[in-house]
Amino acid sequence: MPVSPAYRPDPRFPELGAEFADPVHAEAFPKTILRFRNDRAAASIGLDTLTDDEWVAHFGRFEPLPGNIDPPLAQRYHGHQFQVYNPELGDGRGFVFAQMREAGTDRLLDLGTKGSGRTPWSRSGDGRLTLKGGVREVLATALLEALGVPTSRSFSLVETGEELVRGDEPSPTRSAVLTRLSHSHIRFGTFQRHAFFERADRITALIDHVIAVYYPELAEAADKPTALLTAVSERMARLTARWMAAGFVHGVLNTDNMSLTGESFDYGPYRFLPKSDPNFTAAYFDHAGLYAFGRQPEAVFWNLQQLAGALTLVAETDPLVDALNVFGPAYRRELVAAMLLRLGVKPREAEADAALAQAAFKALAEGGEAVRWEPFFFDWFGGGADRALAGRRAETYRGGDFDEFRMLIGPYEAERPERLAHPYFAQPEPEELLYDEIEAIWAPIAAQDDWAAFEAKLARIETARVAWGLPAQGT
C-alpha cells in the first residue's frame, strides 16, 4: 500500500518474547464484505488513505501492514471470570495485529481483532464473532467515546460469510471480524498468568515493558511495581467514574477484561441504563448481580486486588496495599469531575461540586420511571434551569425530588457555553442507546441486509459527540 507520512509503525509487543504470545494467522473467510470503517480513527494513525480494497486486504484478510507485526500474536493470559480463577484463557478469537503511534499525542496504539479465527487458546470455541455482536460493539464504542469514556474504538467491521450457531441468539447467524483500536491489549490477567507459574522474572519483564511503553513517567521510580499499581489504580478510578456518569453497565468485569492502560474494551452483554437502578445488570447469566451497575466500583477494586496479588512476587505487600488504597479517593474525585463534565458546568469548589454530583444522583434515583438517564443530562446541560424547565420534562423537574438539585445547580456557569448553540441541543430528545433501539437497528440488517438505520444512528452519535465536545480520547 502507499504509506501515508502519518503512518508510524512501532511494533513493541513482540519484544516481550515467546512466553507472552503465540504466532497465529487469521482464517481464510468465504467473504470479506466491508460494513464499517472508522475513518476518523484511521486518520489518527495514518491509515485513512487506504482504498476500500486495501482496507479489506488488511482488516478482512489481515495482510500485514508495512513494517508491523508479522505474523499476528495471540496473547497468553489467565483471569478471574465472575471471581473464579481460570488458567485456560488467552486470545481465543483474536490477536494483536499492529502497533503504531498516534498523531498529535504520540501514544502507542494497538490494532487487535475479535472473531479472526481459532488460536491455541480457543478451547472448544470456533474463534468467530457474530455480525450482530460486531454491530453492537461498534454502536457501544461510538457512544462511549462521545460521552468521554476512555474506550477502545471500533476500527473496522467486515462480514465474513459464515453461518454461526449460538445458544443466545437465533441461529444460524451471520459472522464478522471486528478490529479494535486500543491504547493496549495487555490485561490484568497477563500478570496473573505469570504469577500462577511463579515466574517473577516474567512479571518483572512485563512491568518494565508496560512502564517503558505506556508509563514512561515511572521509569525512574524506586519501586516500579508499586508505582505501576498506583498509576493503574488511578486510571481505573477514572474509567469507572466515567462509566457511572454515562449510566453504562459493562456486564463482564473479569480480570481478563481489565486493561493496564485503563481503557474499557470487549463489549459483550453491555447495557446503557434506561433509568437509575443500582441493581441493573447487563448479562443475562449474571444471576447474582455481581457486575450490576451499582457494584461496578466494587468489582473494579476487587480486580485491582488480584493484580496486586500477582505483583507480590516482585514487591512488598504494604506498599502495594497503599497503592490499592489510592483507588477509593481517586474514584470519588473522578466521579464528581465526570458528573460536572456530563452536566457541562464549570467546577466551583470541592465541597459544592461534590454536593451537586450527589444531588444529581439522588434526583435520578428519586425521579423513578419519569426520569430517564440520558435525557436528564441533556436537559440540564450547561447548568441553570431554563432549558430543563422549558422542555417536555418540565413538570417532573418542578417536583419536590428536584428541589435540592435545582438549588445547587443554580450558581453554576456553563463550561464553554457556546456548545449550547449547537443544533443538537435544540432537539427535543438526546441520543440514547437502549436495548430496544439496538434490536430495532439490527432487525432490518438481519431481514433485508438494510444498513440504513445503523448508519443513521452512527451519524447521530457523531453529531452528539461534536456537540458535547468532551475531552478527546487519551486526555
C-alpha positions in Angstrom: 0.0 0.0 0.0 1.2 3.6 -0.5 2.2 4.6 3.1 0.9 7.9 4.5 3.5 10.0 6.2 1.2 9.9 9.3 1.6 6.1 9.5 4.3 5.4 12.0 4.6 1.7 12.8 6.2 0.8 16.2 5.7 -2.9 16.9 6.7 -3.1 20.6 4.6 -6.1 21.9 6.8 -8.7 20.1 9.7 -7.6 22.3 8.2 -9.4 25.2 9.0 -12.8 23.6 7.5 -16.2 23.1 6.2 -16.7 26.7 3.7 -13.9 26.3 2.0 -14.7 22.9 1.8 -17.2 20.1 2.1 -16.5 16.4 -1.2 -17.2 14.6 -2.9 -16.5 11.3 -6.4 -15.3 10.5 -8.9 -17.6 8.9 -9.4 -17.5 5.2 -13.0 -16.3 5.2 -15.5 -17.2 2.5 -16.4 -13.5 2.0 -15.0 -10.2 3.1 -17.7 -7.5 2.9 -16.8 -4.2 4.4 -19.6 -3.0 6.7 -17.9 -0.3 8.8 -14.6 1.7 8.6 -13.7 4.3 11.2 -12.0 7.0 9.1 -11.7 9.4 11.9 -9.7 6.8 14.0 -7.8 5.8 10.9 -6.7 9.3 10.3 -5.1 9.4 13.7 -2.7 6.5 12.7 -2.2 7.4 9.1 -4.5 4.7 7.6 -7.4 6.8 6.3 -5.9 6.9 2.8 -6.5 3.2 2.2 -8.9 2.4 -0.5 -11.8 0.0 0.5 -10.0 -2.8 -1.3 -6.8 -2.1 0.6 -8.8 -1.8 3.8 -10.4 -5.3 3.3 -7.0 -6.7 2.5 -5.6 -5.6 5.8 -8.7 -5.9 8.0 -10.6 -8.8 6.3 -7.7 -11.0 5.1 -5.2 -9.5 7.5 -2.3 -9.0 5.1 0.4 -7.4 7.3 0.7 -3.6 7.5 4.2 -2.3 6.3 6.8 -2.6 9.0 4.5 -4.1 11.5 3.7 -7.3 13.4 4.0 -10.3 11.2 2.6 -12.8 11.9 -0.1 -11.6 14.3 0.2 -12.6 18.0 -2.4 -14.2 20.2 -1.8 -13.2 23.8 -1.4 -15.6 26.7 -3.2 -14.7 29.9 -5.3 -16.1 32.8 -8.0 -14.4 34.7 -10.9 -14.4 37.2 -14.2 -14.9 35.5 -17.0 -13.9 37.8 -14.3 -14.1 40.5 -13.5 -17.7 39.7 -9.9 -18.2 38.6 -9.5 -19.7 35.1 -6.0 -20.8 33.9 -7.3 -21.8 30.5 -7.7 -18.3 29.0 -5.9 -16.4 26.3 -6.8 -14.8 23.0 -9.2 -17.4 21.8 -10.7 -15.5 18.8 -8.4 -12.6 18.4 -4.8 -11.3 18.1 -2.6 -8.2 18.2 -2.3 -7.2 14.5 -0.3 -4.0 14.5 1.1 -1.2 16.7 1.7 2.4 15.6 2.0 5.9 17.0 -1.0 8.3 17.2 -0.7 11.6 15.5 -0.8 14.5 18.0 -0.3 12.5 21.2 2.5 10.1 20.2 0.7 7.4 22.2 1.4 3.8 21.1 -1.9 2.2 19.8 -2.8 -1.4 19.0 -5.0 -2.8 16.4 -6.4 -6.0 17.7 -9.1 -8.4 16.4 -12.2 -10.1 17.6 -13.6 -13.0 15.5 -10.5 -13.6 13.4 -10.5 -17.4 13.9 -9.2 -20.1 16.2 -6.0 -19.8 18.1 -4.2 -22.2 20.6 -6.4 -20.6 23.3 -9.8 -21.2 21.6 -10.6 -24.3 23.7 -13.9 -25.5 22.4 -14.8 -22.2 20.7 -14.9 -21.6 17.0 -12.9 -18.3 17.2 -15.7 -16.4 15.4 -17.8 -13.3 16.1 -21.4 -12.9 15.2 -22.2 -9.9 12.9 -24.8 -8.8 15.5 -22.1 -8.8 18.2 -19.9 -6.7 15.9 -22.7 -4.2 15.2 -23.4 -3.9 19.0 -19.8 -3.2 19.7 -19.5 -0.5 17.0 -22.5 1.2 18.5 -21.3 0.9 22.1 -17.8 2.3 21.4 -19.2 5.2 19.3 -21.5 6.4 22.1 -19.0 5.8 24.9 -16.3 7.8 23.1 -18.9 10.6 22.6 -19.6 10.5 26.3 -16.0 10.9 27.2 -15.4 7.4 28.5 -11.9 6.0 27.9 -12.7 3.2 25.5 -11.3 1.1 22.7 -12.6 2.3 19.3 -14.2 0.1 16.8 -11.9 0.5 13.8 -13.3 -2.0 11.2 -16.2 -4.4 10.8 -16.0 -6.9 7.9 -18.7 -9.5 7.3 -17.1 -12.9 6.7 -19.8 -15.1 5.0 -20.1 -17.9 7.5 -23.2 -19.2 9.4 -22.6 -19.5 13.1 -24.6 -21.4 15.7 -25.1 -19.7 19.1 -27.1 -20.5 22.1 -28.1 -17.0 23.0 -29.4 -15.7 19.7 -31.4 -17.1 16.7 -29.1 -19.5 14.7 -27.6 -19.9 12.2 -26.5 -16.3 12.4 -24.1 -14.2 10.2 -20.4 -13.8 11.1 -17.9 -11.0 11.1 -14.5 -9.9 12.2 -14.0 -6.7 14.2 -10.8 -4.8 14.5 -10.3 -2.5 17.5 -8.0 0.4 18.1 -6.8 0.5 21.7 -4.1 2.0 23.8 -3.0 -1.5 24.9 -4.3 -5.1 25.0 -2.2 -6.1 28.0 -4.5 -7.2 30.8 -4.5 -7.7 34.5 -4.8 -11.4 33.6 -1.4 -11.2 31.7 0.3 -10.6 35.1 -1.9 -13.3 36.7 -0.7 -15.9 34.3 3.0 -15.5 35.2 2.2 -15.3 38.9 0.3 -18.6 38.5 3.5 -20.2 37.2 5.6 -18.3 39.9 7.7 -16.6 37.3 8.9 -13.4 39.0 11.3 -12.8 36.1 8.5 -12.6 33.6 6.4 -10.3 35.8 9.5 -8.0 36.1 9.9 -8.1 32.3 6.2 -7.2 31.9 6.4 -4.4 34.4 9.5 -3.0 32.6 7.7 -3.3 29.2 4.5 -1.6 30.4 6.3 1.3 32.1 8.6 1.8 29.1 5.8 1.8 26.6 2.8 3.2 28.5 4.0 4.9 31.7 7.4 6.4 30.8 7.0 8.9 33.7 7.6 6.0 36.1 10.9 5.0 34.6 12.9 6.3 37.5 10.6 5.0 40.2 12.5 3.3 43.1 9.7 0.7 43.5 8.3 0.1 40.0 5.7 -2.5 40.8 4.1 -0.2 43.4 4.4 2.9 41.2 2.7 1.0 38.4 -0.2 -0.3 40.6 -0.7 3.3 41.8 -0.9 4.6 38.3 -3.2 1.8 37.2 -5.5 2.3 40.2 -5.9 6.0 39.3 -6.7 5.2 35.7 -9.2 2.6 36.6 -10.8 5.0 39.1 -11.3 7.5 36.2 -12.7 4.8 33.9 -15.1 3.5 36.5 -16.3 7.0 37.3 -16.9 7.7 33.6 -19.0 4.5 33.3 -21.1 5.6 36.2 -21.7 9.1 34.9 -22.6 7.6 31.5 -25.1 5.2 33.0 -23.1 2.3 31.4 -23.1 -1.3 32.6 -20.2 -3.3 31.1 -21.6 -6.6 32.1 -18.4 -8.8 32.3 -15.9 -7.1 34.5 -13.5 -10.1 34.6 -9.8 -9.6 35.2 -9.0 -10.6 31.6 -11.2 -7.7 30.5 -9.2 -5.1 32.5 -6.6 -3.2 30.5 -3.3 -1.9 32.1 -3.9 1.5 30.5 -7.4 2.0 31.9 -9.4 1.7 28.8 -12.8 -0.1 28.6 -13.0 -2.8 26.0 -14.6 -6.1 24.9 -18.3 -5.3 24.8 -20.5 -8.4 25.0 -23.7 -8.1 27.1 -23.4 -4.4 27.8 -26.4 -2.1 28.5 -27.0 1.6 29.0 -29.4 2.4 31.8 -32.9 3.4 30.9 -33.2 5.0 34.4 -31.4 5.0 37.6 -31.2 1.5 39.1 -28.1 0.3 41.0 -29.2 -3.4 40.6 -29.5 -3.2 36.8 -27.4 -6.0 35.2 -26.3 -6.4 31.6 -25.5 -10.1 31.4 -28.5 -12.5 31.5 -26.2 -15.0 33.2 -25.2 -12.6 36.0 -27.8 -14.1 38.3 -26.2 -12.8 41.5 -25.8 -9.3 40.1 -22.0 -9.4 40.7 -21.5 -6.8 37.9 -24.7 -4.8 38.4 -24.4 -1.1 37.7 -24.1 0.0 41.3 -21.4 -2.7 42.1 -19.0 -1.7 39.3 -16.7 0.3 41.5 -16.5 -2.7 43.9 -15.8 -5.1 41.0 -13.0 -3.0 39.6 -11.4 -2.6 43.1 -11.6 -6.4 43.5 -9.8 -6.8 40.2 -7.1 -4.4 41.2 -6.6 -6.5 44.3 -6.0 -9.5 42.1 -3.4 -7.5 40.1 -1.8 -6.6 43.4 -1.7 -10.2 44.4 0.2 -11.0 41.2 2.7 -8.2 41.9 3.5 -9.6 45.4 6.0 -11.9 43.7 8.2 -8.9 43.0 7.1 -6.3 45.6 6.4 -5.9 49.3 2.8 -6.2 50.4 2.4 -3.0 52.5 3.4 -0.6 49.6 1.0 -2.5 47.3 -1.8 -2.1 49.8 -1.1 1.7 49.9 -1.3 1.7 46.1 -4.6 0.0 46.2 -5.9 2.5 48.7 -5.4 5.2 46.0 -8.5 3.9 44.2 -11.2 5.0 46.7 -10.3 8.7 46.9 -9.4 8.8 43.2 -12.8 7.3 42.3 -14.7 9.8 44.4 -12.8 12.7 42.9 -13.2 11.4 39.4 -16.9 10.7 39.8 -17.5 14.4 40.8 -15.4 15.5 37.8 -17.3 13.1 35.5 -20.7 14.4 36.6 -19.7 18.0 36.1 -18.5 17.1 32.6 -21.8 15.5 31.8 -23.7 18.5 33.2 -21.5 20.8 31.2 -20.7 23.2 34.0 -17.6 24.8 35.4 -16.2 23.4 38.7 -16.5 25.8 41.6 -15.1 24.4 44.8 -14.7 20.8 46.0 -17.4 20.7 48.6 -20.0 22.3 46.4 -19.1 20.2 43.4 -19.4 17.0 45.4 -22.8 18.1 46.7 -24.0 18.9 43.2 -22.9 15.4 42.0 -24.6 13.7 44.9 -27.8 15.7 44.3 -27.8 14.7 40.6 -27.6 11.0 41.5 -30.3 11.5 44.1 -32.6 13.2 41.7 -32.1 10.5 39.1 -32.9 7.9 41.7 -35.9 9.6 43.2 -37.3 10.5 39.8 -38.1 6.9 39.1 -39.8 6.0 35.8 -40.3 9.7 34.9 -36.6 10.4 34.6 -34.6 8.6 32.0 -30.8 8.7 32.4 -29.6 10.3 29.2 -32.5 12.9 28.9 -31.7 14.2 32.4 -28.1 15.2 31.4 -29.4 16.5 28.0 -32.0 18.8 29.7 -29.6 20.2 32.3 -26.5 20.5 30.2 -24.9 23.9 30.7 -26.5 24.4 34.1 -29.3 26.7 35.1 -32.9 25.7 34.8 -34.1 27.5 31.7 -33.7 24.7 29.2 -34.9 22.0 31.6 -38.0 23.9 32.7 -38.8 24.7 29.1 -38.6 21.2 27.8 -41.0 18.2 27.7 -40.0 17.0 31.2 -40.5 20.4 32.9 -43.2 19.3 35.2 -41.1 16.4 36.5 -38.2 18.8 37.3 -40.5 21.1 39.3 -41.3 18.2 41.7 -40.1 18.0 45.2 -37.4 15.4 44.3 -35.6 18.1 42.3 -35.7 20.9 44.8 -32.2 20.3 46.1 -30.7 19.7 42.7 -32.3 22.9 41.2 -31.0 24.9 44.1 -27.4 23.5 43.9 -27.0 23.8 40.2 -28.3 27.4 40.1 -25.0 29.1 40.8 -23.0 27.0 38.3 -21.9 28.5 35.0 -21.8 26.7 31.7 -18.4 25.3 30.7 -17.9 26.5 27.1 -21.4 27.9 26.8 -21.1 28.2 23.0 -21.7 24.5 22.9 -25.4 25.1 23.6 -25.7 26.8 20.3 -25.2 23.5 18.5 -28.4 22.3 16.8 -28.2 19.1 18.8 -29.4 20.9 21.9 -32.4 22.2 20.0 -33.7 18.7 19.6 -36.5 17.5 21.8 -34.6 14.3 22.8 -31.0 13.3 23.1 -29.2 10.2 21.6 -29.6 7.1 23.7 -28.6 3.5 23.1 -31.1 1.3 24.9 -31.7 -2.3 24.3 -34.9 -2.0 22.2 -33.2 0.5 19.8 -30.3 -1.8 19.2 -32.7 -4.6 18.4 -34.6 -2.3 16.0 -31.3 -1.3 14.3 -30.4 -5.0 13.9 -33.8 -6.2 12.6 -33.6 -4.7 9.1 -29.9 -5.9 8.8 -31.0 -9.4 9.6 -34.1 -9.4 7.4 -33.2 -7.3 4.4 -29.5 -6.5 4.7 -30.6 -2.9 5.2 -27.9 -0.9 7.0 -29.6 2.5 6.8 -30.7 2.6 10.4 -27.2 1.6 11.6 -25.5 4.2 9.5 -28.0 6.9 10.6 -27.5 6.1 14.2 -23.7 6.4 13.9 -24.2 9.7 12.2 -26.4 11.0 15.0 -24.0 9.8 17.6 -21.2 11.7 15.8 -23.4 14.8 15.9 -23.8 14.4 19.6 -20.1 13.8 20.1 -19.3 17.1 18.4 -22.0 18.9 20.3 -20.9 17.6 23.7 -17.2 18.4 22.9 -16.0 16.3 25.7 -12.2 15.7 26.2 -10.7 13.6 23.4 -9.5 10.0 23.8 -6.4 9.7 26.0 -6.7 13.1 27.6 
